[in-house]
Amino acid sequence: MTQPFPDLSIRQRLYGVRSRIRRFRWELAAGGRPLVRWFPRRWFTDPLALVDICSPWETAWVTRHAAEELRGTGAVVELGPWLGGITLGLLEGTSRNPLVAESVIESYDLFVFDDVERRTVGLPLEGRLHDGGDFLDLYLRRLGDGARRVRAHRGDVLESSWDPERPIEFIFVDVAKSWEIWNHVVATFYPALQVGSIVVEQDWAHACTPWIHLWHHRWRDHFRPRGQVPNAGSFAFELSRALPDAAFEPTDMTAHSDDEIAAAFEWAASTVDPERQPNIRAALVQLHTLHGDLDVASRICVQELASSRIPSELVEVALPELALRLAQDGGRDDQQPG
Ligand SMILES: C[S@@+](CC[C@H](N)C(=O)[O-])C[C@H]1O[C@@H](n2cnc3c(N)ncnc32)[C@H](O)[C@@H]1O
């Protein structure tokens, strides 16, 4: 299988290399040092690395985990691989670990581009990737020989199933973008976790998926936190005690009291570095915006805005969503007869 975009010039491949090196050095000093041996060298010159959504430190973390910790006791699953940055790390790490060198990675994605045109503006790949386009072939070609060890499941993850009798040793979750999907992921894949299995929640130190914080807070006594990936939002949990059936039941806003919600986000924020704590508090705003009360969301949002730091995902994710909903709400009020 030919590698993608063989026609790109050296100059195009080296696009942004200086800023990539600067970023690498800065992030190395900001906690990346333990992962440097596992850092993906291709990241400096791969044109697709500029389109990856996960950080190269997340790739380095999964590479190290696969190389040093996987025992071959269960499947390796990736939900939402996009263009395969994490898959490449899993392939690299497993290939260095004799216990799992021939393991297969079960990879689930729609494999249909969404928002890729905006992401590639100004980059060497501008104009080559199109919203609505199928990217399964590109994904597999990027994996090179490793593609033979990847089973790609194309389609809506809401339609996916998993035999609960087939253990999962490692799962990387970057697909739970709605509460419905989260409920499905938990009900479908998490019953196959064994004590010692690792779950990486990619969306942990981010604002857009508050259902993940609520669930992990409720079941926190069943997991040992393995920590946040440096320079990234991913957080790894190790299952330390079997989950009860109730953990796999679907939840929604009505399943959580106000006190539980407040405690969940305080706890979740305490698990990550100070720089990313505001993102998790922004997830509380997002929770109330999407599933609760816009007044509550607005109150928390203003409190956060008034805090001394500028909480980036509050401004980039939670506030725009809240503003949209408030505008829609106001619009509806305007239409009501006086
Ligand atoms: C944030 S991206 C993942 C980024 C990726 N982990 C990386 O390393 O760059 C989310 C992925 O989830 C996929 N996705 C979103 N909704 C989905 C759904 N309902 N079913 C399957 N895949 C979905 C998208 O196609 C996308 O590849």
The ligand as an ORCA input file, in Angstrom:
! r2SCAN-3c Opt
* xyz 0 1
  C     -11.898     14.062     17.925
  S     -11.855     12.931     16.630
  C     -10.660     11.766     17.151
  C      -9.232     12.228     17.052
  C      -8.228     11.115     17.098
  N      -8.295     10.367     18.348
  C      -6.804     11.533     16.822
  O      -5.912     10.800     17.254
  O      -6.537     12.547     16.163
  C     -13.366     12.053     16.824
  C     -13.535     10.908     15.874
  O     -14.789     10.288     16.182
  C     -15.434      9.948     14.980
  N     -16.882      9.912     15.246
  C     -17.668     10.941     15.606
  N     -18.945     10.528     15.788
  C     -18.954      9.196     15.532
  C     -19.954      8.203     15.545
  N     -21.233      8.497     15.856
  N     -19.608      6.945     15.235
  C     -18.321      6.625     14.918
  N     -17.325      7.543     14.898
  C     -17.631      8.807     15.196
  C     -15.033     11.017     13.996
  O     -15.152     10.561     12.660
  C     -13.590     11.290     14.416
  O     -12.707     10.476     13.689
*
